[in-house]
Amino acid sequence: MSTYDQHDLFSFDFNPAPEPERPIPFRLPKEGDRVLVSSLQQRGRIDYLDQRNLFHDHMYPVQVILDEPYEDTRLYRTSIGDLAEV
Protein backbone atom coordinates (compact mmCIF):
# COMPACT_ATOMS: atom_id res chain seq x y z
CA MET A 1 0.00 0.00 0.00
CA SER A 2 1.60 3.29 -1.06
CA THR A 3 1.33 6.57 0.81
CA TYR A 4 -0.99 7.91 -1.89
CA ASP A 5 -3.50 5.11 -1.20
CA GLN A 6 -3.77 6.19 2.43
CA HIS A 7 -4.76 9.80 1.66
CA ASP A 8 -7.30 11.57 -0.44
CA LEU A 9 -5.55 12.66 -3.66
CA PHE A 10 -7.59 15.85 -3.75
CA SER A 11 -6.69 16.87 -0.23
CA PHE A 12 -4.41 19.89 -0.11
CA ASP A 13 -3.21 18.94 3.37
CA PHE A 14 -1.16 15.98 2.15
CA ASN A 15 2.55 16.76 1.85
CA PRO A 16 4.91 13.80 1.71
CA ALA A 17 8.07 14.15 3.77
CA PRO A 18 10.84 15.75 1.71
CA GLU A 19 13.98 13.76 1.09
CA PRO A 20 17.04 15.08 2.89
CA GLU A 21 19.32 17.13 0.66
CA ARG A 22 22.63 15.54 -0.18
CA PRO A 23 25.53 17.80 -1.06
CA ILE A 24 26.78 17.41 -4.61
CA PRO A 25 30.54 16.98 -4.70
CA PHE A 26 31.70 19.79 -6.95
CA ARG A 27 34.91 21.77 -7.13
CA LEU A 28 35.13 24.96 -9.12
CA PRO A 29 38.05 24.90 -11.53
CA LYS A 30 40.81 27.48 -11.39
CA GLU A 31 43.06 28.88 -14.07
CA GLY A 32 45.88 26.44 -14.76
CA ASP A 33 43.87 23.30 -13.81
CA ARG A 34 44.15 20.28 -16.08
CA VAL A 35 40.71 19.22 -17.38
CA LEU A 36 39.05 16.88 -19.83
CA VAL A 37 36.70 18.54 -22.32
CA SER A 38 33.93 15.93 -22.49
CA SER A 39 32.43 16.98 -25.82
CA LEU A 40 35.81 16.65 -27.57
CA GLN A 41 37.30 13.87 -25.43
CA GLN A 42 40.50 15.92 -25.26
CA ARG A 43 42.59 17.15 -22.37
CA GLY A 44 43.80 20.66 -21.83
CA ARG A 45 44.59 23.43 -19.37
CA ILE A 46 42.21 26.17 -18.27
CA ASP A 47 43.53 29.49 -19.56
CA TYR A 48 40.71 31.87 -18.57
CA LEU A 49 37.54 31.78 -16.45
CA ASP A 50 34.90 34.46 -16.84
CA GLN A 51 33.86 34.53 -13.17
CA ARG A 52 30.86 36.80 -13.76
CA ASN A 53 29.28 34.44 -16.32
CA LEU A 54 30.60 31.14 -14.98
CA PHE A 55 27.16 29.53 -14.63
CA HIS A 56 25.69 31.00 -17.84
CA ASP A 57 26.52 28.16 -20.20
CA HIS A 58 25.44 30.01 -23.33
CA MET A 59 28.22 32.58 -22.73
CA TYR A 60 31.00 29.91 -22.93
CA PRO A 61 32.81 31.27 -19.86
CA VAL A 62 35.74 28.81 -19.83
CA GLN A 63 38.69 29.09 -22.18
CA VAL A 64 40.83 25.95 -22.51
CA ILE A 65 44.14 25.46 -24.28
CA LEU A 66 43.98 21.94 -25.69
CA ASP A 67 46.92 19.52 -25.73
CA GLU A 68 46.10 18.49 -29.32
CA PRO A 69 44.74 20.91 -31.96
CA TYR A 70 41.02 20.74 -32.74
CA GLU A 71 40.07 22.02 -36.21
CA ASP A 72 43.37 23.91 -36.63
CA THR A 73 43.24 25.63 -33.22
CA ARG A 74 44.29 24.78 -29.70
CA LEU A 75 42.09 27.43 -28.06
CA TYR A 76 38.55 26.26 -27.19
CA ARG A 77 35.70 28.06 -25.39
CA THR A 78 33.16 25.95 -23.53
CA SER A 79 30.85 25.84 -20.50
CA ILE A 80 31.65 24.58 -17.03
CA GLY A 81 29.35 21.58 -17.49
CA ASP A 82 31.52 20.30 -20.34
CA LEU A 83 34.58 19.86 -18.09
CA ALA A 84 35.76 16.94 -16.02
CA GLU A 85 38.76 16.65 -13.72
CA VAL A 86 41.79 14.74 -14.97
C-alpha positions as CSV (number, residue, x, y, z in Angstrom):
1,M,0.0,0.0,0.0
2,S,1.6,3.3,-1.1
3,T,1.3,6.6,0.8
4,Y,-1.0,7.9,-1.9
5,D,-3.5,5.1,-1.2
6,Q,-3.8,6.2,2.4
7,H,-4.8,9.8,1.7
8,D,-7.3,11.6,-0.4
9,L,-5.6,12.7,-3.7
10,F,-7.6,15.9,-3.7
11,S,-6.7,16.9,-0.2
12,F,-4.4,19.9,-0.1
13,D,-3.2,18.9,3.4
14,F,-1.2,16.0,2.2
15,N,2.5,16.8,1.9
16,P,4.9,13.8,1.7
17,A,8.1,14.1,3.8
18,P,10.8,15.7,1.7
19,E,14.0,13.8,1.1
20,P,17.0,15.1,2.9
21,E,19.3,17.1,0.7
22,R,22.6,15.5,-0.2
23,P,25.5,17.8,-1.1
24,I,26.8,17.4,-4.6
25,P,30.5,17.0,-4.7
26,F,31.7,19.8,-6.9
27,R,34.9,21.8,-7.1
28,L,35.1,25.0,-9.1
29,P,38.1,24.9,-11.5
30,K,40.8,27.5,-11.4
31,E,43.1,28.9,-14.1
32,G,45.9,26.4,-14.8
33,D,43.9,23.3,-13.8
34,R,44.2,20.3,-16.1
35,V,40.7,19.2,-17.4
36,L,39.0,16.9,-19.8
37,V,36.7,18.5,-22.3
38,S,33.9,15.9,-22.5
39,S,32.4,17.0,-25.8
40,L,35.8,16.7,-27.6
41,Q,37.3,13.9,-25.4
42,Q,40.5,15.9,-25.3
43,R,42.6,17.1,-22.4
44,G,43.8,20.7,-21.8
45,R,44.6,23.4,-19.4
46,I,42.2,26.2,-18.3
47,D,43.5,29.5,-19.6
48,Y,40.7,31.9,-18.6
49,L,37.5,31.8,-16.5
50,D,34.9,34.5,-16.8
51,Q,33.9,34.5,-13.2
52,R,30.9,36.8,-13.8
53,N,29.3,34.4,-16.3
54,L,30.6,31.1,-15.0
55,F,27.2,29.5,-14.6
56,H,25.7,31.0,-17.8
57,D,26.5,28.2,-20.2
58,H,25.4,30.0,-23.3
59,M,28.2,32.6,-22.7
60,Y,31.0,29.9,-22.9
61,P,32.8,31.3,-19.9
62,V,35.7,28.8,-19.8
63,Q,38.7,29.1,-22.2
64,V,40.8,26.0,-22.5
65,I,44.1,25.5,-24.3
66,L,44.0,21.9,-25.7
67,D,46.9,19.5,-25.7
68,E,46.1,18.5,-29.3
69,P,44.7,20.9,-32.0
70,Y,41.0,20.7,-32.7
71,E,40.1,22.0,-36.2
72,D,43.4,23.9,-36.6
73,T,43.2,25.6,-33.2
74,R,44.3,24.8,-29.7
75,L,42.1,27.4,-28.1
76,Y,38.6,26.3,-27.2
77,R,35.7,28.1,-25.4
78,T,33.2,25.9,-23.5
79,S,30.9,25.8,-20.5
80,I,31.7,24.6,-17.0
81,G,29.3,21.6,-17.5
82,D,31.5,20.3,-20.3
83,L,34.6,19.9,-18.1
84,A,35.8,16.9,-16.0
85,E,38.8,16.6,-13.7
86,V,41.8,14.7,-15.0
